[in-house]
Amino acid sequence: MAKVAADTGDNNEARRLHTDALTIARRITDLEPNNARYQRDLSTSYERLADLAAGAGHIDEARRLYVDALTIRRHLTDLDPNNAAYQRDLSTSCDQLAELALRSGDNDETCRLFTEALTIHRRLTYALTIHRRLADLDPTDTSYRRGLTVEILPGGLVYEG
């Protein structure tokens, strides 16, 4: 519903719905703070509200919300560094904060964040290359093929793994 509201230009309704979703995500996460799925959902709620704030020109609010998402995503990536979805989420947060830093003229922060995002993209691309090579070496081993799923990364990179 919030996406529909935003797509039709009703940003107030989109903000209200995303705020409600964030409140629910916080409550659920508070009940099970070690549940990684709930943590990831919470980070997505922060990100969606930040997107709206950034689009409305509320840069400080957007930055605060993106940092909240980034903090959770760093934690999830630390817990499970081989999880490609967590890595992708982390790179997205870095990209979003880098864009805000660029808009505010903070070139050092822009470089730092874009470099971190690029490092993650390269790591994911390398993993994809290894999966493909293993699958090509032994096409009968379905365990190599099972790991190949498609995910589109920010910046147009394709990750299968």
N, C-alpha and C positions, 0 to 999 in steps of 0.2 A: 504494500500500500504506500509506503514512504517513497519508493522509487517512482511509482505512478504519480504521486503528488509532485515530486521534484521534476519529473519529465513534463508535466503539464504546467509547470511554472508556479505551483503553489508551494513556495519554499517555507512558508510559515507552518503549513500542515506537515510537510516533510520533516521539518525540524522537530515539531511536536511528536510525531510518530517515532523518529529516531531517538529522541530523548526518552520516550516511554520504553523503547527497546533497550536502551542503555541501562535504565533503572532496573528492568527485569533481569538483564544479563548480570548486573552487579549483585542482585539478590541471590540469584542462582549460584554465582561464583562464590559468594560469601558462605553459602551452605556447603559447598564442596570445593574448597580452595585448591585442592590438589588435582582437580579434574582438568586435564589439558584441553579437552574439547570446550569446556565452559570458558576457560581462559582465552582460547582462540576466538570464541564467539564474542567475548567482551572486547577484545582488541579490535574486532571488526566493527562493533558498535561505536567505539571511539573514532575509528577511521571514517566511518560514514558521517558522523556529526562534524568531524574536522573538514571533510570534503565540502559540506554545506557552508561551514564558516569561512573557508578559504574562498569559495565561490562568491560569497557575499562581501568579501574584502575584510573580514574580521581576522586579520593575520595572527594577532597574539592568541586569540582563542583557538584558532586552527592549530597553531604551533603546540599549544598546551595539550590539545586532544591527540595530535599526532605523536607527541612525546609519550603520552599515556599508552598508546597502542604500541609504540616502539619498545617501551619498557617491558611490556608483557611478551612481545615477540622475541626480544633478546633472551628473556627467561626461558621461554619454550624451546628456543634454539639451543640454549645451554643444556637443557634437560635431555634433548634428543637432537644432537647435531647432524644426524644423518637423515632427518625428516625433511624431504624436499619441499613440502608444503610450508613448513615453518620457515625454511630458508627463503622461499619465494615471498612469504609475508614480510619477513624482515627486510628484504631488499626493496619491497614496495614502500615500507615505512621510511627507509633511507632516501628513496627517490622523492617521496612527498615532502619530507623535511628539507631536502636539498633544494627543491623548487621554491619553497618558502624563503630559504636563506638567500637564494638567487634574487628573488623579488625584493628582499630587504637590503640587498647590496653586500651581504656578508660572504665575500668570496672565499675566505678560508674555510668556513663551515660548509659552503657549497661544495668545494673540492673534496673535503673530508668525507662528506656523506655520499657524493656520487662515486668516489673511489671505493667506499665500502660496498655500495650496491653493485658496482662493476665486479668487484672481487667475488661476491656471492654468485653473480651471473656466470662468471667464468668457471667457478667450482661446479655449478649445476650443469653447465655445458660439457665439462670434462667428464662428469659422471655419466652423462648421456652417451658420450663417445665410447666409454668403456662398456656400457650395457650393450650398445649396438655391436661392438667388436666381438664380445662374448657370444651374443646371439648368432652372429655370422659364422663364428668358428664352430659352433655346435648347434645347428638348427633343430636337432632332435631334443635338446634339453629345454623343456618348457619353463624351467625356473628362470632362465634368462629372459624369455619372452613375457613371462607373467609380470615382470617388473616394469615393462615398457607401457606406460600410460602417458597420455598427452596432457601437458599443461602449458598454457601460454603465459610467458613471463612478461613483465613490463619491459618496454623497449623492443618488443617484437620477437624476442628469443623464444624458441620452442624447446621445452624440456620434456623428454620422454623418460620416465624412470620412476 
